[in-house]
């Protein structure tokens, strides 16, 4: 199953850590990066990979 692979930047003004979602494509709720943890589209600007 393909990963969601949505990306977001955590703490853009400080460390600018790039998160990439490891959950399956089409999942509901929050995205999750294995290091940085969870985020939602409402919390952080989120980009999705091009098909
Ligand atoms: Zn996701």
mmCIF file of the protein (N, C-alpha, C, O) and its ligand, coordinates in Angstrom:
data_MODEL
# 
_entry.id   MODEL 
# 
loop_
_entity.id 
_entity.type 
_entity.pdbx_number_of_molecules 
1 polymer     1 
2 non-polymer 1 
# 
_entity_poly.entity_id                      1 
_entity_poly.type                           'polypeptide(L)' 
_entity_poly.nstd_linkage                   no 
_entity_poly.nstd_monomer                   no 
_entity_poly.pdbx_seq_one_letter_code       
;(UNK)(UNK)(UNK)(UNK)(UNK)(UNK)(UNK)(UNK)(UNK)(UNK)(UNK)(UNK)(UNK)(UNK)(UNK)(UNK)
(UNK)(UNK)(UNK)(UNK)(UNK)(UNK)(UNK)(UNK)(UNK)(UNK)(UNK)(UNK)(UNK)(UNK)(UNK)(UNK)
(UNK)(UNK)(UNK)(UNK)(UNK)(UNK)(UNK)(UNK)(UNK)(UNK)(UNK)(UNK)(UNK)(UNK)(UNK)(UNK)
(UNK)(UNK)(UNK)
;
_entity_poly.pdbx_seq_one_letter_code_can   XXXXXXXXXXXXXXXXXXXXXXXXXXXXXXXXXXXXXXXXXXXXXXXXXXX 
_entity_poly.pdbx_strand_id                 A 
# 
loop_
_entity_poly_seq.entity_id 
_entity_poly_seq.num 
_entity_poly_seq.mon_id 
_entity_poly_seq.hetero 
1 1  UNK n 
1 2  UNK n 
1 3  UNK n 
1 4  UNK n 
1 5  UNK n 
1 6  UNK n 
1 7  UNK n 
1 8  UNK n 
1 9  UNK n 
1 10 UNK n 
1 11 UNK n 
1 12 UNK n 
1 13 UNK n 
1 14 UNK n 
1 15 UNK n 
1 16 UNK n 
1 17 UNK n 
1 18 UNK n 
1 19 UNK n 
1 20 UNK n 
1 21 UNK n 
1 22 UNK n 
1 23 UNK n 
1 24 UNK n 
1 25 UNK n 
1 26 UNK n 
1 27 UNK n 
1 28 UNK n 
1 29 UNK n 
1 30 UNK n 
1 31 UNK n 
1 32 UNK n 
1 33 UNK n 
1 34 UNK n 
1 35 UNK n 
1 36 UNK n 
1 37 UNK n 
1 38 UNK n 
1 39 UNK n 
1 40 UNK n 
1 41 UNK n 
1 42 UNK n 
1 43 UNK n 
1 44 UNK n 
1 45 UNK n 
1 46 UNK n 
1 47 UNK n 
1 48 UNK n 
1 49 UNK n 
1 50 UNK n 
1 51 UNK n 
# 
loop_
_struct_asym.id 
_struct_asym.entity_id 
A 1 
B 2 
# 
loop_
_chem_comp.id 
_chem_comp.type 
_chem_comp.mon_nstd_flag 
UNK 'L-peptide linking' . 
ZN  non-polymer         . 
# 
_pdbx_entity_nonpoly.entity_id   2 
_pdbx_entity_nonpoly.name        ? 
_pdbx_entity_nonpoly.comp_id     ZN 
# 
_pdbx_nonpoly_scheme.asym_id         B 
_pdbx_nonpoly_scheme.entity_id       2 
_pdbx_nonpoly_scheme.mon_id          ZN 
_pdbx_nonpoly_scheme.ndb_seq_num     1 
_pdbx_nonpoly_scheme.pdb_seq_num     101 
_pdbx_nonpoly_scheme.auth_seq_num    101 
_pdbx_nonpoly_scheme.pdb_mon_id      ZN 
_pdbx_nonpoly_scheme.auth_mon_id     ZN 
_pdbx_nonpoly_scheme.pdb_strand_id   A 
_pdbx_nonpoly_scheme.pdb_ins_code    . 
# 
loop_
_atom_site.group_PDB 
_atom_site.id 
_atom_site.type_symbol 
_atom_site.label_atom_id 
_atom_site.label_alt_id 
_atom_site.label_comp_id 
_atom_site.label_asym_id 
_atom_site.label_entity_id 
_atom_site.label_seq_id 
_atom_site.pdbx_PDB_ins_code 
_atom_site.Cartn_x 
_atom_site.Cartn_y 
_atom_site.Cartn_z 
_atom_site.occupancy 
_atom_site.B_iso_or_equiv 
_atom_site.pdbx_formal_charge 
_atom_site.auth_seq_id 
_atom_site.auth_comp_id 
_atom_site.auth_asym_id 
_atom_site.auth_atom_id 
_atom_site.pdbx_PDB_model_num 
ATOM   1   N  N  . UNK A 1 1  ? 0.850  -1.201 0.000   1.00 0.00 ? 1   UNK A N  1 
ATOM   2   C  CA . UNK A 1 1  ? 0.000  0.000  0.000   1.00 0.00 ? 1   UNK A CA 1 
ATOM   3   C  C  . UNK A 1 1  ? 0.878  1.241  0.000   1.00 0.00 ? 1   UNK A C  1 
ATOM   4   O  O  . UNK A 1 1  ? 1.860  1.326  0.738   1.00 0.00 ? 1   UNK A O  1 
ATOM   5   N  N  . UNK A 1 2  ? 0.517  2.181  -0.823  1.00 0.00 ? 2   UNK A N  1 
ATOM   6   C  CA . UNK A 1 2  ? 1.302  3.411  -0.904  1.00 0.00 ? 2   UNK A CA 1 
ATOM   7   C  C  . UNK A 1 2  ? 1.138  4.246  0.355   1.00 0.00 ? 2   UNK A C  1 
ATOM   8   O  O  . UNK A 1 2  ? 0.095  4.231  1.009   1.00 0.00 ? 2   UNK A O  1 
ATOM   9   N  N  . UNK A 1 3  ? 2.181  4.962  0.669   1.00 0.00 ? 3   UNK A N  1 
ATOM   10  C  CA . UNK A 1 3  ? 2.123  5.859  1.817   1.00 0.00 ? 3   UNK A CA 1 
ATOM   11  C  C  . UNK A 1 3  ? 1.428  7.155  1.433   1.00 0.00 ? 3   UNK A C  1 
ATOM   12  O  O  . UNK A 1 3  ? 1.415  7.558  0.270   1.00 0.00 ? 3   UNK A O  1 
ATOM   13  N  N  . UNK A 1 4  ? 0.860  7.786  2.426   1.00 0.00 ? 4   UNK A N  1 
ATOM   14  C  CA . UNK A 1 4  ? 0.238  9.105  2.242   1.00 0.00 ? 4   UNK A CA 1 
ATOM   15  C  C  . UNK A 1 4  ? 1.282  10.101 1.735   1.00 0.00 ? 4   UNK A C  1 
ATOM   16  O  O  . UNK A 1 4  ? 1.052  10.819 0.762   1.00 0.00 ? 4   UNK A O  1 
ATOM   17  N  N  . UNK A 1 5  ? 2.432  10.129 2.413   1.00 0.00 ? 5   UNK A N  1 
ATOM   18  C  CA . UNK A 1 5  ? 3.576  10.949 1.997   1.00 0.00 ? 5   UNK A CA 1 
ATOM   19  C  C  . UNK A 1 5  ? 3.294  12.446 1.949   1.00 0.00 ? 5   UNK A C  1 
ATOM   20  O  O  . UNK A 1 5  ? 4.024  13.200 1.304   1.00 0.00 ? 5   UNK A O  1 
ATOM   21  N  N  . UNK A 1 6  ? 2.251  12.870 2.623   1.00 0.00 ? 6   UNK A N  1 
ATOM   22  C  CA . UNK A 1 6  ? 2.033  14.313 2.761   1.00 0.00 ? 6   UNK A CA 1 
ATOM   23  C  C  . UNK A 1 6  ? 3.199  14.911 3.536   1.00 0.00 ? 6   UNK A C  1 
ATOM   24  O  O  . UNK A 1 6  ? 3.772  14.272 4.419   1.00 0.00 ? 6   UNK A O  1 
ATOM   25  N  N  . UNK A 1 7  ? 3.541  16.158 3.186   1.00 0.00 ? 7   UNK A N  1 
ATOM   26  C  CA . UNK A 1 7  ? 4.672  16.798 3.844   1.00 0.00 ? 7   UNK A CA 1 
ATOM   27  C  C  . UNK A 1 7  ? 4.243  18.087 4.519   1.00 0.00 ? 7   UNK A C  1 
ATOM   28  O  O  . UNK A 1 7  ? 3.345  18.789 4.054   1.00 0.00 ? 7   UNK A O  1 
ATOM   29  N  N  . UNK A 1 8  ? 4.905  18.378 5.622   1.00 0.00 ? 8   UNK A N  1 
ATOM   30  C  CA . UNK A 1 8  ? 4.685  19.632 6.326   1.00 0.00 ? 8   UNK A CA 1 
ATOM   31  C  C  . UNK A 1 8  ? 5.986  20.040 6.983   1.00 0.00 ? 8   UNK A C  1 
ATOM   32  O  O  . UNK A 1 8  ? 6.870  19.213 7.209   1.00 0.00 ? 8   UNK A O  1 
ATOM   33  N  N  . UNK A 1 9  ? 6.095  21.323 7.287   1.00 0.00 ? 9   UNK A N  1 
ATOM   34  C  CA . UNK A 1 9  ? 7.275  21.831 7.988   1.00 0.00 ? 9   UNK A CA 1 
ATOM   35  C  C  . UNK A 1 9  ? 6.896  22.151 9.425   1.00 0.00 ? 9   UNK A C  1 
ATOM   36  O  O  . UNK A 1 9  ? 6.036  22.991 9.692   1.00 0.00 ? 9   UNK A O  1 
ATOM   37  N  N  . UNK A 1 10 ? 7.565  21.455 10.346  1.00 0.00 ? 10  UNK A N  1 
ATOM   38  C  CA . UNK A 1 10 ? 7.386  21.762 11.765  1.00 0.00 ? 10  UNK A CA 1 
ATOM   39  C  C  . UNK A 1 10 ? 8.319  22.901 12.141  1.00 0.00 ? 10  UNK A C  1 
ATOM   40  O  O  . UNK A 1 10 ? 9.460  22.964 11.684  1.00 0.00 ? 10  UNK A O  1 
ATOM   41  N  N  . UNK A 1 11 ? 7.824  23.789 12.973  1.00 0.00 ? 11  UNK A N  1 
ATOM   42  C  CA . UNK A 1 11 ? 8.630  24.905 13.498  1.00 0.00 ? 11  UNK A CA 1 
ATOM   43  C  C  . UNK A 1 11 ? 9.421  25.641 12.400  1.00 0.00 ? 11  UNK A C  1 
ATOM   44  O  O  . UNK A 1 11 ? 10.649 25.712 12.459  1.00 0.00 ? 11  UNK A O  1 
ATOM   45  N  N  . UNK A 1 12 ? 8.713  26.182 11.408  1.00 0.00 ? 12  UNK A N  1 
ATOM   46  C  CA . UNK A 1 12 ? 9.407  26.818 10.266  1.00 0.00 ? 12  UNK A CA 1 
ATOM   47  C  C  . UNK A 1 12 ? 10.274 28.006 10.672  1.00 0.00 ? 12  UNK A C  1 
ATOM   48  O  O  . UNK A 1 12 ? 11.237 28.334 9.979   1.00 0.00 ? 12  UNK A O  1 
ATOM   49  N  N  . UNK A 1 13 ? 9.945  28.650 11.779  1.00 0.00 ? 13  UNK A N  1 
ATOM   50  C  CA . UNK A 1 13 ? 10.719 29.819 12.198  1.00 0.00 ? 13  UNK A CA 1 
ATOM   51  C  C  . UNK A 1 13 ? 11.940 29.455 13.036  1.00 0.00 ? 13  UNK A C  1 
ATOM   52  O  O  . UNK A 1 13 ? 12.772 30.311 13.336  1.00 0.00 ? 13  UNK A O  1 
ATOM   53  N  N  . UNK A 1 14 ? 12.042 28.200 13.406  1.00 0.00 ? 14  UNK A N  1 
ATOM   54  C  CA . UNK A 1 14 ? 13.109 27.797 14.322  1.00 0.00 ? 14  UNK A CA 1 
ATOM   55  C  C  . UNK A 1 14 ? 14.014 26.749 13.668  1.00 0.00 ? 14  UNK A C  1 
ATOM   56  O  O  . UNK A 1 14 ? 15.145 27.047 13.282  1.00 0.00 ? 14  UNK A O  1 
ATOM   57  N  N  . UNK A 1 15 ? 13.512 25.546 13.551  1.00 0.00 ? 15  UNK A N  1 
ATOM   58  C  CA . UNK A 1 15 ? 14.351 24.461 13.038  1.00 0.00 ? 15  UNK A CA 1 
ATOM   59  C  C  . UNK A 1 15 ? 13.974 24.015 11.636  1.00 0.00 ? 15  UNK A C  1 
ATOM   60  O  O  . UNK A 1 15 ? 14.781 23.411 10.930  1.00 0.00 ? 15  UNK A O  1 
ATOM   61  N  N  . UNK A 1 16 ? 12.745 24.315 11.237  1.00 0.00 ? 16  UNK A N  1 
ATOM   62  C  CA . UNK A 1 16 ? 12.254 23.926 9.922   1.00 0.00 ? 16  UNK A CA 1 
ATOM   63  C  C  . UNK A 1 16 ? 12.449 22.433 9.640   1.00 0.00 ? 16  UNK A C  1 
ATOM   64  O  O  . UNK A 1 16 ? 13.069 22.046 8.649   1.00 0.00 ? 16  UNK A O  1 
ATOM   65  N  N  . UNK A 1 17 ? 11.914 21.625 10.519  1.00 0.00 ? 17  UNK A N  1 
ATOM   66  C  CA . UNK A 1 17 ? 11.988 20.178 10.358  1.00 0.00 ? 17  UNK A CA 1 
ATOM   67  C  C  . UNK A 1 17 ? 10.915 19.708 9.371   1.00 0.00 ? 17  UNK A C  1 
ATOM   68  O  O  . UNK A 1 17 ? 9.733  20.017 9.523   1.00 0.00 ? 17  UNK A O  1 
ATOM   69  N  N  . UNK A 1 18 ? 11.342 18.972 8.381   1.00 0.00 ? 18  UNK A N  1 
ATOM   70  C  CA . UNK A 1 18 ? 10.395 18.500 7.375   1.00 0.00 ? 18  UNK A CA 1 
ATOM   71  C  C  . UNK A 1 18 ? 9.836  17.144 7.782   1.00 0.00 ? 18  UNK A C  1 
ATOM   72  O  O  . UNK A 1 18 ? 10.581 16.194 8.020   1.00 0.00 ? 18  UNK A O  1 
ATOM   73  N  N  . UNK A 1 19 ? 8.532  17.074 7.855   1.00 0.00 ? 19  UNK A N  1 
ATOM   74  C  CA . UNK A 1 19 ? 7.851  15.828 8.215   1.00 0.00 ? 19  UNK A CA 1 
ATOM   75  C  C  . UNK A 1 19 ? 7.258  15.202 6.961   1.00 0.00 ? 19  UNK A C  1 
ATOM   76  O  O  . UNK A 1 19 ? 6.820  15.901 6.046   1.00 0.00 ? 19  UNK A O  1 
ATOM   77  N  N  . UNK A 1 20 ? 7.251  13.863 6.936   1.00 0.00 ? 20  UNK A N  1 
ATOM   78  C  CA . UNK A 1 20 ? 6.614  13.144 5.833   1.00 0.00 ? 20  UNK A CA 1 
ATOM   79  C  C  . UNK A 1 20 ? 5.747  12.049 6.426   1.00 0.00 ? 20  UNK A C  1 
ATOM   80  O  O  . UNK A 1 20 ? 6.203  11.245 7.239   1.00 0.00 ? 20  UNK A O  1 
ATOM   81  N  N  . UNK A 1 21 ? 4.497  12.032 6.007   1.00 0.00 ? 21  UNK A N  1 
ATOM   82  C  CA . UNK A 1 21 ? 3.530  11.112 6.602   1.00 0.00 ? 21  UNK A CA 1 
ATOM   83  C  C  . UNK A 1 21 ? 3.812  9.660  6.203   1.00 0.00 ? 21  UNK A C  1 
ATOM   84  O  O  . UNK A 1 21 ? 3.999  9.338  5.030   1.00 0.00 ? 21  UNK A O  1 
ATOM   85  N  N  . UNK A 1 22 ? 3.835  8.799  7.220   1.00 0.00 ? 22  UNK A N  1 
ATOM   86  C  CA . UNK A 1 22 ? 4.105  7.379  7.003   1.00 0.00 ? 22  UNK A CA 1 
ATOM   87  C  C  . UNK A 1 22 ? 2.840  6.534  6.969   1.00 0.00 ? 22  UNK A C  1 
ATOM   88  O  O  . UNK A 1 22 ? 2.903  5.322  6.764   1.00 0.00 ? 22  UNK A O  1 
ATOM   89  N  N  . UNK A 1 23 ? 1.699  7.168  7.169   1.00 0.00 ? 23  UNK A N  1 
ATOM   90  C  CA . UNK A 1 23 ? 0.446  6.407  7.186   1.00 0.00 ? 23  UNK A CA 1 
ATOM   91  C  C  . UNK A 1 23 ? 0.014  6.065  5.757   1.00 0.00 ? 23  UNK A C  1 
ATOM   92  O  O  . UNK A 1 23 ? 0.494  6.669  4.798   1.00 0.00 ? 23  UNK A O  1 
ATOM   93  N  N  . UNK A 1 24 ? -0.893 5.092  5.622   1.00 0.00 ? 24  UNK A N  1 
ATOM   94  C  CA . UNK A 1 24 ? -1.340 4.692  4.281   1.00 0.00 ? 24  UNK A CA 1 
ATOM   95  C  C  . UNK A 1 24 ? -2.094 5.816  3.584   1.00 0.00 ? 24  UNK A C  1 
ATOM   96  O  O  . UNK A 1 24 ? -2.789 6.604  4.225   1.00 0.00 ? 24  UNK A O  1 
ATOM   97  N  N  . UNK A 1 25 ? -1.951 5.881  2.272   1.00 0.00 ? 25  UNK A N  1 
ATOM   98  C  CA . UNK A 1 25 ? -2.668 6.887  1.494   1.00 0.00 ? 25  UNK A CA 1 
ATOM   99  C  C  . UNK A 1 25 ? -4.172 6.751  1.714   1.00 0.00 ? 25  UNK A C  1 
ATOM   100 O  O  . UNK A 1 25 ? -4.720 5.649  1.729   1.00 0.00 ? 25  UNK A O  1 
ATOM   101 N  N  . UNK A 1 26 ? -4.820 7.893  1.882   1.00 0.00 ? 26  UNK A N  1 
ATOM   102 C  CA . UNK A 1 26 ? -6.262 7.901  2.069   1.00 0.00 ? 26  UNK A CA 1 
ATOM   103 C  C  . UNK A 1 26 ? -6.694 7.750  3.522   1.00 0.00 ? 26  UNK A C  1 
ATOM   104 O  O  . UNK A 1 26 ? -7.888 7.664  3.809   1.00 0.00 ? 26  UNK A O  1 
ATOM   105 N  N  . UNK A 1 27 ? -5.725 7.716  4.445   1.00 0.00 ? 27  UNK A N  1 
ATOM   106 C  CA . UNK A 1 27 ? -6.088 7.599  5.859   1.00 0.00 ? 27  UNK A CA 1 
ATOM   107 C  C  . UNK A 1 27 ? -6.870 8.826  6.306   1.00 0.00 ? 27  UNK A C  1 
ATOM   108 O  O  . UNK A 1 27 ? -6.808 9.884  5.680   1.00 0.00 ? 27  UNK A O  1 
ATOM   109 N  N  . UNK A 1 28 ? -7.594 8.668  7.380   1.00 0.00 ? 28  UNK A N  1 
ATOM   110 C  CA . UNK A 1 28 ? -8.319 9.799  7.948   1.00 0.00 ? 28  UNK A CA 1 
ATOM   111 C  C  . UNK A 1 28 ? -7.582 10.384 9.129   1.00 0.00 ? 28  UNK A C  1 
ATOM   112 O  O  . UNK A 1 28 ? -6.635 9.788  9.644   1.00 0.00 ? 28  UNK A O  1 
ATOM   113 N  N  . UNK A 1 29 ? -8.015 11.540 9.551   1.00 0.00 ? 29  UNK A N  1 
ATOM   114 C  CA . UNK A 1 29 ? -7.459 12.164 10.754  1.00 0.00 ? 29  UNK A CA 1 
ATOM   115 C  C  . UNK A 1 29 ? -6.067 12.705 10.550  1.00 0.00 ? 29  UNK A C  1 
ATOM   116 O  O  . UNK A 1 29 ? -5.723 13.164 9.461   1.00 0.00 ? 29  UNK A O  1 
ATOM   117 N  N  . UNK A 1 30 ? -5.262 12.653 11.600  1.00 0.00 ? 30  UNK A N  1 
ATOM   118 C  CA . UNK A 1 30 ? -3.960 13.294 11.600  1.00 0.00 ? 30  UNK A CA 1 
ATOM   119 C  C  . UNK A 1 30 ? -2.949 12.515 10.759  1.00 0.00 ? 30  UNK A C  1 
ATOM   120 O  O  . UNK A 1 30 ? -3.042 11.296 10.613  1.00 0.00 ? 30  UNK A O  1 
ATOM   121 N  N  . UNK A 1 31 ? -1.983 13.249 10.214  1.00 0.00 ? 31  UNK A N  1 
ATOM   122 C  CA . UNK A 1 31 ? -0.820 12.640 9.579   1.00 0.00 ? 31  UNK A CA 1 
ATOM   123 C  C  . UNK A 1 31 ? 0.204  12.287 10.653  1.00 0.00 ? 31  UNK A C  1 
ATOM   124 O  O  . UNK A 1 31 ? 0.147  12.814 11.764  1.00 0.00 ? 31  UNK A O  1 
ATOM   125 N  N  . UNK A 1 32 ? 1.132  11.404 10.325  1.00 0.00 ? 32  UNK A N  1 
ATOM   126 C  CA . UNK A 1 32 ? 2.141  11.025 11.312  1.00 0.00 ? 32  UNK A CA 1 
ATOM   127 C  C  . UNK A 1 32 ? 3.507  10.861 10.671  1.00 0.00 ? 32  UNK A C  1 
ATOM   128 O  O  . UNK A 1 32 ? 3.659  10.161 9.670   1.00 0.00 ? 32  UNK A O  1 
ATOM   129 N  N  . UNK A 1 33 ? 4.495  11.515 11.260  1.00 0.00 ? 33  UNK A N  1 
ATOM   130 C  CA . UNK A 1 33 ? 5.897  11.302 10.909  1.00 0.00 ? 33  UNK A CA 1 
ATOM   131 C  C  . UNK A 1 33 ? 6.522  10.465 12.012  1.00 0.00 ? 33  UNK A C  1 
ATOM   132 O  O  . UNK A 1 33 ? 6.233  10.690 13.187  1.00 0.00 ? 33  UNK A O  1 
ATOM   133 N  N  . UNK A 1 34 ? 7.373  9.503  11.663  1.00 0.00 ? 34  UNK A N  1 
ATOM   134 C  CA . UNK A 1 34 ? 7.872  8.578  12.685  1.00 0.00 ? 34  UNK A CA 1 
ATOM   135 C  C  . UNK A 1 34 ? 8.779  9.251  13.712  1.00 0.00 ? 34  UNK A C  1 
ATOM   136 O  O  . UNK A 1 34 ? 8.956  8.723  14.811  1.00 0.00 ? 34  UNK A O  1 
ATOM   137 N  N  . UNK A 1 35 ? 9.348  10.386 13.383  1.00 0.00 ? 35  UNK A N  1 
ATOM   138 C  CA . UNK A 1 35 ? 10.204 11.111 14.314  1.00 0.00 ? 35  UNK A CA 1 
ATOM   139 C  C  . UNK A 1 35 ? 9.458  12.271 14.975  1.00 0.00 ? 35  UNK A C  1 
ATOM   140 O  O  . UNK A 1 35 ? 9.520  12.455 16.191  1.00 0.00 ? 35  UNK A O  1 
ATOM   141 N  N  . UNK A 1 36 ? 8.755  13.048 14.151  1.00 0.00 ? 36  UNK A N  1 
ATOM   142 C  CA . UNK A 1 36 ? 8.178  14.297 14.637  1.00 0.00 ? 36  UNK A CA 1 
ATOM   143 C  C  . UNK A 1 36 ? 6.788  14.141 15.216  1.00 0.00 ? 36  UNK A C  1 
ATOM   144 O  O  . UNK A 1 36 ? 6.304  15.031 15.914  1.00 0.00 ? 36  UNK A O  1 
ATOM   145 N  N  . UNK A 1 37 ? 6.140  13.024 14.937  1.00 0.00 ? 37  UNK A N  1 
ATOM   146 C  CA . UNK A 1 37 ? 4.822  12.801 15.506  1.00 0.00 ? 37  UNK A CA 1 
ATOM   147 C  C  . UNK A 1 37 ? 3.695  13.224 14.586  1.00 0.00 ? 37  UNK A C  1 
ATOM   148 O  O  . UNK A 1 37 ? 3.860  13.282 13.367  1.00 0.00 ? 37  UNK A O  1 
ATOM   149 N  N  . UNK A 1 38 ? 2.551  13.520 15.178  1.00 0.00 ? 38  UNK A N  1 
ATOM   150 C  CA . UNK A 1 38 ? 1.337  13.761 14.409  1.00 0.00 ? 38  UNK A CA 1 
ATOM   151 C  C  . UNK A 1 38 ? 1.113  15.241 14.126  1.00 0.00 ? 38  UNK A C  1 
ATOM   152 O  O  . UNK A 1 38 ? 1.528  16.119 14.882  1.00 0.00 ? 38  UNK A O  1 
ATOM   153 N  N  . UNK A 1 39 ? 0.438  15.479 13.005  1.00 0.00 ? 39  UNK A N  1 
ATOM   154 C  CA . UNK A 1 39 ? -0.065 16.831 12.728  1.00 0.00 ? 39  UNK A CA 1 
ATOM   155 C  C  . UNK A 1 39 ? -1.303 16.698 11.862  1.00 0.00 ? 39  UNK A C  1 
ATOM   156 O  O  . UNK A 1 39 ? -1.566 15.645 11.281  1.00 0.00 ? 39  UNK A O  1 
ATOM   157 N  N  . UNK A 1 40 ? -2.061 17.787 11.786  1.00 0.00 ? 40  UNK A N  1 
ATOM   158 C  CA . UNK A 1 40 ? -3.230 17.814 10.907  1.00 0.00 ? 40  UNK A CA 1 
ATOM   159 C  C  . UNK A 1 40 ? -3.088 18.953 9.906   1.00 0.00 ? 40  UNK A C  1 
ATOM   160 O  O  . UNK A 1 40 ? -2.283 19.867 10.085  1.00 0.00 ? 40  UNK A O  1 
ATOM   161 N  N  . UNK A 1 41 ? -3.891 18.873 8.848   1.00 0.00 ? 41  UNK A N  1 
ATOM   162 C  CA . UNK A 1 41 ? -3.885 19.933 7.836   1.00 0.00 ? 41  UNK A CA 1 
ATOM   163 C  C  . UNK A 1 41 ? -4.238 21.294 8.431   1.00 0.00 ? 41  UNK A C  1 
ATOM   164 O  O  . UNK A 1 41 ? -3.807 22.334 7.934   1.00 0.00 ? 41  UNK A O  1 
ATOM   165 N  N  . UNK A 1 42 ? -5.026 21.269 9.500   1.00 0.00 ? 42  UNK A N  1 
ATOM   166 C  CA . UNK A 1 42 ? -5.427 22.520 10.133  1.00 0.00 ? 42  UNK A CA 1 
ATOM   167 C  C  . UNK A 1 42 ? -4.286 23.143 10.933  1.00 0.00 ? 42  UNK A C  1 
ATOM   168 O  O  . UNK A 1 42 ? -4.223 24.363 11.086  1.00 0.00 ? 42  UNK A O  1 
ATOM   169 N  N  . UNK A 1 43 ? -3.400 22.318 11.433  1.00 0.00 ? 43  UNK A N  1 
ATOM   170 C  CA . UNK A 1 43 ? -2.306 22.811 12.267  1.00 0.00 ? 43  UNK A CA 1 
ATOM   171 C  C  . UNK A 1 43 ? -1.154 23.373 11.443  1.00 0.00 ? 43  UNK A C  1 
ATOM   172 O  O  . UNK A 1 43 ? -0.573 24.402 11.788  1.00 0.00 ? 43  UNK A O  1 
ATOM   173 N  N  . UNK A 1 44 ? -0.833 22.688 10.355  1.00 0.00 ? 44  UNK A N  1 
ATOM   174 C  CA . UNK A 1 44 ? 0.327  23.057 9.545   1.00 0.00 ? 44  UNK A CA 1 
ATOM   175 C  C  . UNK A 1 44 ? -0.046 23.029 8.070   1.00 0.00 ? 44  UNK A C  1 
ATOM   176 O  O  . UNK A 1 44 ? -0.818 22.170 7.643   1.00 0.00 ? 44  UNK A O  1 
ATOM   177 N  N  . UNK A 1 45 ? 0.499  23.969 7.278   1.00 0.00 ? 45  UNK A N  1 
ATOM   178 C  CA . UNK A 1 45 ? 0.316  23.881 5.828   1.00 0.00 ? 45  UNK A CA 1 
ATOM   179 C  C  . UNK A 1 45 ? 0.877  22.559 5.333   1.00 0.00 ? 45  UNK A C  1 
ATOM   180 O  O  . UNK A 1 45 ? 2.033  22.230 5.598   1.00 0.00 ? 45  UNK A O  1 
ATOM   181 N  N  . UNK A 1 46 ? 0.065  21.811 4.621   1.00 0.00 ? 46  UNK A N  1 
ATOM   182 C  CA . UNK A 1 46 ? 0.431  20.449 4.225   1.00 0.00 ? 46  UNK A CA 1 
ATOM   183 C  C  . UNK A 1 46 ? 0.389  20.316 2.718   1.00 0.00 ? 46  UNK A C  1 
ATOM   184 O  O  . UNK A 1 46 ? -0.574 20.731 2.074   1.00 0.00 ? 46  UNK A O  1 
ATOM   185 N  N  . UNK A 1 47 ? 1.433  19.737 2.163   1.00 0.00 ? 47  UNK A N  1 
ATOM   186 C  CA . UNK A 1 47 ? 1.465  19.496 0.727   1.00 0.00 ? 47  UNK A CA 1 
ATOM   187 C  C  . UNK A 1 47 ? 1.407  18.002 0.462   1.00 0.00 ? 47  UNK A C  1 
ATOM   188 O  O  . UNK A 1 47 ? 1.887  17.194 1.257   1.00 0.00 ? 47  UNK A O  1 
ATOM   189 N  N  . UNK A 1 48 ? 0.813  17.652 -0.664  1.00 0.00 ? 48  UNK A N  1 
ATOM   190 C  CA . UNK A 1 48 ? 0.662  16.254 -1.038  1.00 0.00 ? 48  UNK A CA 1 
ATOM   191 C  C  . UNK A 1 48 ? 1.487  15.949 -2.275  1.00 0.00 ? 48  UNK A C  1 
ATOM   192 O  O  . UNK A 1 48 ? 1.639  16.808 -3.143  1.00 0.00 ? 48  UNK A O  1 
ATOM   193 N  N  . UNK A 1 49 ? 2.026  14.725 -2.369  1.00 0.00 ? 49  UNK A N  1 
ATOM   194 C  CA . UNK A 1 49 ? 2.841  14.382 -3.551  1.00 0.00 ? 49  UNK A CA 1 
ATOM   195 C  C  . UNK A 1 49 ? 1.963  14.354 -4.811  1.00 0.00 ? 49  UNK A C  1 
ATOM   196 O  O  . UNK A 1 49 ? 0.782  14.013 -4.757  1.00 0.00 ? 49  UNK A O  1 
ATOM   197 N  N  . UNK A 1 50 ? 2.556  14.711 -5.909  1.00 0.00 ? 50  UNK A N  1 
ATOM   198 C  CA . UNK A 1 50 ? 1.846  14.664 -7.193  1.00 0.00 ? 50  UNK A CA 1 
ATOM   199 C  C  . UNK A 1 50 ? 1.676  13.225 -7.628  1.00 0.00 ? 50  UNK A C  1 
ATOM   200 O  O  . UNK A 1 50 ? 2.579  12.401 -7.481  1.00 0.00 ? 50  UNK A O  1 
ATOM   201 N  N  . UNK A 1 51 ? 0.523  12.943 -8.155  1.00 0.00 ? 51  UNK A N  1 
ATOM   202 C  CA . UNK A 1 51 ? 0.285  11.581 -8.659  1.00 0.00 ? 51  UNK A CA 1 
ATOM   203 C  C  . UNK A 1 51 ? 0.961  11.388 -9.997  1.00 0.00 ? 51  UNK A C  1 
ATOM   204 O  O  . UNK A 1 51 ? 0.876  10.307 -10.581 1.00 0.00 ? 51  UNK A O  1 
HETATM 205 ZN ZN . ZN  B 2 .  ? -0.972 11.438 5.929   1.00 0.00 ? 101 ZN  A ZN 1 
# 
